[in-house]
């Protein structure tokens, strides 16, 4: 597969080392070449409820910048960034007024709405680059885990009305199965992590996160696996407070998807950024 641009998003740029390290190392191991898109910027999600035009402009500008550098596709490891790109493309198709406003803004930068890279996420990239069978052939350490998969709301509704969320969930399960991981349904699997409420209702946000952790623990599953940086922050970094909010104490290991894949590929845990996880990942035998 030829190289493609990668847009990391604000979480990685502000310190989410676990996601960046694990994505880089897994893709390197799989033979996928990525190049950081420059300059990096905001995806528009923080202002989506305040100014639709501005949020769409920021999201689409990423696609236009990538295309201007000769890339047909741009990888967006952050679920929110990927969602914003697809949501903005949908908004663009529905509104001539929006298209006109963004075209005018783009013209001052030498960009064009006629040249946009296609956004892809990590699940699509890995599924297309190597597929379940190719991934299975590269496994060095079958994991033998039963995990509580937390796909997250942005992953599931990136293209509303198309059924893409369910299709990609099935592909994700195929990839997990290829590395020796079972991801059964458990009560609360599709529940919110609480991240969207953090700025306005921290008590409610922590209760939602704690309920998710409790559901995973009570289901007897080995760990939680997430794709979204916002979910990771709520379920890993804020785990102690989240568990306290629901009267629980037992910690739950939380891993990013690429960290899990990397362990199966035989990559050293340190190279996957596992020392930056705050949840008790050391309890997992595959990490030791």
Secondary structure as a PSIPRED ss2 file (coil, helix, strand):
# PSIPRED VFORMAT (PSIPRED V4.0)

   1 X C   1.000  0.000  0.000
   2 X C   1.000  0.000  0.000
   3 X C   1.000  0.000  0.000
   4 X E   0.000  0.000  1.000
   5 X E   0.000  0.000  1.000
   6 X E   0.000  0.000  1.000
   7 X C   1.000  0.000  0.000
   8 X C   1.000  0.000  0.000
   9 X C   1.000  0.000  0.000
  10 X H   0.000  1.000  0.000
  11 X H   0.000  1.000  0.000
  12 X H   0.000  1.000  0.000
  13 X H   0.000  1.000  0.000
  14 X C   1.000  0.000  0.000
  15 X C   1.000  0.000  0.000
  16 X C   1.000  0.000  0.000
  17 X H   0.000  1.000  0.000
  18 X H   0.000  1.000  0.000
  19 X H   0.000  1.000  0.000
  20 X H   0.000  1.000  0.000
  21 X H   0.000  1.000  0.000
  22 X H   0.000  1.000  0.000
  23 X H   0.000  1.000  0.000
  24 X H   0.000  1.000  0.000
  25 X H   0.000  1.000  0.000
  26 X H   0.000  1.000  0.000
  27 X H   0.000  1.000  0.000
  28 X H   0.000  1.000  0.000
  29 X H   0.000  1.000  0.000
  30 X C   1.000  0.000  0.000
  31 X C   1.000  0.000  0.000
  32 X C   1.000  0.000  0.000
  33 X C   1.000  0.000  0.000
  34 X E   0.000  0.000  1.000
  35 X E   0.000  0.000  1.000
  36 X E   0.000  0.000  1.000
  37 X C   1.000  0.000  0.000
  38 X C   1.000  0.000  0.000
  39 X C   1.000  0.000  0.000
  40 X C   1.000  0.000  0.000
  41 X C   1.000  0.000  0.000
  42 X C   1.000  0.000  0.000
  43 X C   1.000  0.000  0.000
  44 X C   1.000  0.000  0.000
  45 X H   0.000  1.000  0.000
  46 X H   0.000  1.000  0.000
  47 X H   0.000  1.000  0.000
  48 X C   1.000  0.000  0.000
  49 X C   1.000  0.000  0.000
  50 X C   1.000  0.000  0.000
  51 X C   1.000  0.000  0.000
  52 X H   0.000  1.000  0.000
  53 X H   0.000  1.000  0.000
  54 X H   0.000  1.000  0.000
  55 X H   0.000  1.000  0.000
  56 X H   0.000  1.000  0.000
  57 X H   0.000  1.000  0.000
  58 X H   0.000  1.000  0.000
  59 X H   0.000  1.000  0.000
  60 X H   0.000  1.000  0.000
  61 X H   0.000  1.000  0.000
  62 X H   0.000  1.000  0.000
  63 X H   0.000  1.000  0.000
  64 X H   0.000  1.000  0.000
  65 X H   0.000  1.000  0.000
  66 X H   0.000  1.000  0.000
  67 X H   0.000  1.000  0.000
  68 X H   0.000  1.000  0.000
  69 X C   1.000  0.000  0.000
  70 X C   1.000  0.000  0.000
  71 X C   1.000  0.000  0.000
  72 X C   1.000  0.000  0.000
  73 X E   0.000  0.000  1.000
  74 X E   0.000  0.000  1.000
  75 X E   0.000  0.000  1.000
  76 X C   1.000  0.000  0.000
  77 X C   1.000  0.000  0.000
  78 X C   1.000  0.000  0.000
  79 X H   0.000  1.000  0.000
  80 X H   0.000  1.000  0.000
  81 X H   0.000  1.000  0.000
  82 X H   0.000  1.000  0.000
  83 X H   0.000  1.000  0.000
  84 X H   0.000  1.000  0.000
  85 X H   0.000  1.000  0.000
  86 X H   0.000  1.000  0.000
  87 X H   0.000  1.000  0.000
  88 X H   0.000  1.000  0.000
  89 X H   0.000  1.000  0.000
  90 X H   0.000  1.000  0.000
  91 X H   0.000  1.000  0.000
  92 X H   0.000  1.000  0.000
  93 X H   0.000  1.000  0.000
  94 X H   0.000  1.000  0.000
  95 X C   1.000  0.000  0.000
  96 X H   0.000  1.000  0.000
  97 X H   0.000  1.000  0.000
  98 X H   0.000  1.000  0.000
  99 X H   0.000  1.000  0.000
 100 X H   0.000  1.000  0.000
 101 X H   0.000  1.000  0.000
 102 X H   0.000  1.000  0.000
 103 X H   0.000  1.000  0.000
 104 X H   0.000  1.000  0.000
 105 X H   0.000  1.000  0.000
 106 X H   0.000  1.000  0.000
 107 X H   0.000  1.000  0.000
 108 X C   1.000  0.000  0.000
 109 X C   1.000  0.000  0.000
 110 X C   1.000  0.000  0.000
 111 X C   1.000  0.000  0.000
 112 X C   1.000  0.000  0.000
 113 X C   1.000  0.000  0.000
 114 X C   1.000  0.000  0.000
 115 X C   1.000  0.000  0.000
 116 X C   1.000  0.000  0.000
 117 X C   1.000  0.000  0.000
 118 X E   0.000  0.000  1.000
 119 X E   0.000  0.000  1.000
 120 X E   0.000  0.000  1.000
 121 X C   1.000  0.000  0.000
 122 X H   0.000  1.000  0.000
 123 X H   0.000  1.000  0.000
 124 X H   0.000  1.000  0.000
 125 X H   0.000  1.000  0.000
 126 X H   0.000  1.000  0.000
 127 X H   0.000  1.000  0.000
 128 X H   0.000  1.000  0.000
 129 X H   0.000  1.000  0.000
 130 X C   1.000  0.000  0.000
 131 X H   0.000  1.000  0.000
 132 X H   0.000  1.000  0.000
 133 X H   0.000  1.000  0.000
 134 X H   0.000  1.000  0.000
 135 X H   0.000  1.000  0.000
 136 X H   0.000  1.000  0.000
 137 X H   0.000  1.000  0.000
 138 X H   0.000  1.000  0.000
 139 X C   1.000  0.000  0.000
 140 X C   1.000  0.000  0.000
 141 X C   1.000  0.000  0.000
 142 X C   1.000  0.000  0.000
 143 X C   1.000  0.000  0.000
 144 X C   1.000  0.000  0.000
 145 X E   0.000  0.000  1.000
 146 X E   0.000  0.000  1.000
 147 X E   0.000  0.000  1.000
 148 X E   0.000  0.000  1.000
 149 X E   0.000  0.000  1.000
 150 X E   0.000  0.000  1.000
 151 X C   1.000  0.000  0.000
 152 X C   1.000  0.000  0.000
 153 X H   0.000  1.000  0.000
 154 X H   0.000  1.000  0.000
 155 X H   0.000  1.000  0.000
 156 X H   0.000  1.000  0.000
 157 X C   1.000  0.000  0.000
 158 X C   1.000  0.000  0.000
 159 X C   1.000  0.000  0.000
 160 X C   1.000  0.000  0.000
 161 X C   1.000  0.000  0.000
 162 X C   1.000  0.000  0.000
 163 X C   1.000  0.000  0.000
 164 X H   0.000  1.000  0.000
 165 X H   0.000  1.000  0.000
 166 X H   0.000  1.000  0.000
 167 X H   0.000  1.000  0.000
 168 X H   0.000  1.000  0.000
 169 X H   0.000  1.000  0.000
 170 X H   0.000  1.000  0.000
 171 X H   0.000  1.000  0.000
 172 X H   0.000  1.000  0.000
 173 X H   0.000  1.000  0.000
 174 X H   0.000  1.000  0.000
 175 X H   0.000  1.000  0.000
 176 X H   0.000  1.000  0.000
 177 X H   0.000  1.000  0.000
 178 X H   0.000  1.000  0.000
 179 X C   1.000  0.000  0.000
 180 X C   1.000  0.000  0.000
 181 X E   0.000  0.000  1.000
 182 X E   0.000  0.000  1.000
 183 X C   1.000  0.000  0.000
 184 X C   1.000  0.000  0.000
 185 X C   1.000  0.000  0.000
 186 X C   1.000  0.000  0.000
 187 X C   1.000  0.000  0.000
 188 X C   1.000  0.000  0.000
 189 X C   1.000  0.000  0.000
 190 X C   1.000  0.000  0.000
 191 X C   1.000  0.000  0.000
 192 X C   1.000  0.000  0.000
 193 X C   1.000  0.000  0.000
 194 X C   1.000  0.000  0.000
 195 X H   0.000  1.000  0.000
 196 X H   0.000  1.000  0.000
 197 X H   0.000  1.000  0.000
 198 X C   1.000  0.000  0.000
 199 X C   1.000  0.000  0.000
 200 X C   1.000  0.000  0.000
 201 X C   1.000  0.000  0.000
 202 X H   0.000  1.000  0.000
 203 X H   0.000  1.000  0.000
 204 X H   0.000  1.000  0.000
 205 X H   0.000  1.000  0.000
 206 X H   0.000  1.000  0.000
 207 X H   0.000  1.000  0.000
 208 X H   0.000  1.000  0.000
 209 X H   0.000  1.000  0.000
 210 X H   0.000  1.000  0.000
 211 X H   0.000  1.000  0.000
 212 X H   0.000  1.000  0.000
 213 X H   0.000  1.000  0.000
 214 X H   0.000  1.000  0.000
 215 X H   0.000  1.000  0.000
 216 X H   0.000  1.000  0.000
 217 X H   0.000  1.000  0.000
 218 X H   0.000  1.000  0.000
 219 X C   1.000  0.000  0.000
 220 X C   1.000  0.000  0.000
 221 X C   1.000  0.000  0.000
 222 X C   1.000  0.000  0.000
 223 X E   0.000  0.000  1.000
 224 X E   0.000  0.000  1.000
 225 X E   0.000  0.000  1.000
 226 X E   0.000  0.000  1.000
 227 X C   1.000  0.000  0.000
 228 X C   1.000  0.000  0.000
 229 X H   0.000  1.000  0.000
 230 X H   0.000  1.000  0.000
 231 X H   0.000  1.000  0.000
 232 X H   0.000  1.000  0.000
 233 X H   0.000  1.000  0.000
 234 X H   0.000  1.000  0.000
 235 X H   0.000  1.000  0.000
 236 X H   0.000  1.000  0.000
 237 X H   0.000  1.000  0.000
 238 X C   1.000  0.000  0.000
 239 X H   0.000  1.000  0.000
 240 X H   0.000  1.000  0.000
 241 X H   0.000  1.000  0.000
 242 X H   0.000  1.000  0.000
 243 X H   0.000  1.000  0.000
 244 X H   0.000  1.000  0.000
 245 X H   0.000  1.000  0.000
 246 X C   1.000  0.000  0.000
 247 X C   1.000  0.000  0.000
 248 X C   1.000  0.000  0.000
 249 X C   1.000  0.000  0.000
 250 X C   1.000  0.000  0.000
 251 X C   1.000  0.000  0.000
 252 X C   1.000  0.000  0.000
 253 X C   1.000  0.000  0.000
 254 X E   0.000  0.000  1.000
 255 X E   0.000  0.000  1.000
 256 X E   0.000  0.000  1.000
 257 X H   0.000  1.000  0.000
 258 X H   0.000  1.000  0.000
 259 X H   0.000  1.000  0.000
 260 X H   0.000  1.000  0.000
 261 X H   0.000  1.000  0.000
 262 X H   0.000  1.000  0.000
 263 X H   0.000  1.000  0.000
 264 X H   0.000  1.000  0.000
 265 X C   1.000  0.000  0.000
 266 X C   1.000  0.000  0.000
 267 X C   1.000  0.000  0.000
 268 X C   1.000  0.000  0.000
 269 X H   0.000  1.000  0.000
 270 X H   0.000  1.000  0.000
 271 X H   0.000  1.000  0.000
 272 X H   0.000  1.000  0.000
 273 X C   1.000  0.000  0.000
 274 X H   0.000  1.000  0.000
 275 X H   0.000  1.000  0.000
 276 X H   0.000  1.000  0.000
 277 X C   1.000  0.000  0.000
 278 X C   1.000  0.000  0.000
 279 X C   1.000  0.000  0.000
 280 X C   1.000  0.000  0.000
 281 X H   0.000  1.000  0.000
 282 X H   0.000  1.000  0.000
 283 X H   0.000  1.000  0.000
 284 X C   1.000  0.000  0.000
 285 X C   1.000  0.000  0.000
 286 X C   1.000  0.000  0.000
 287 X C   1.000  0.000  0.000
 288 X C   1.000  0.000  0.000
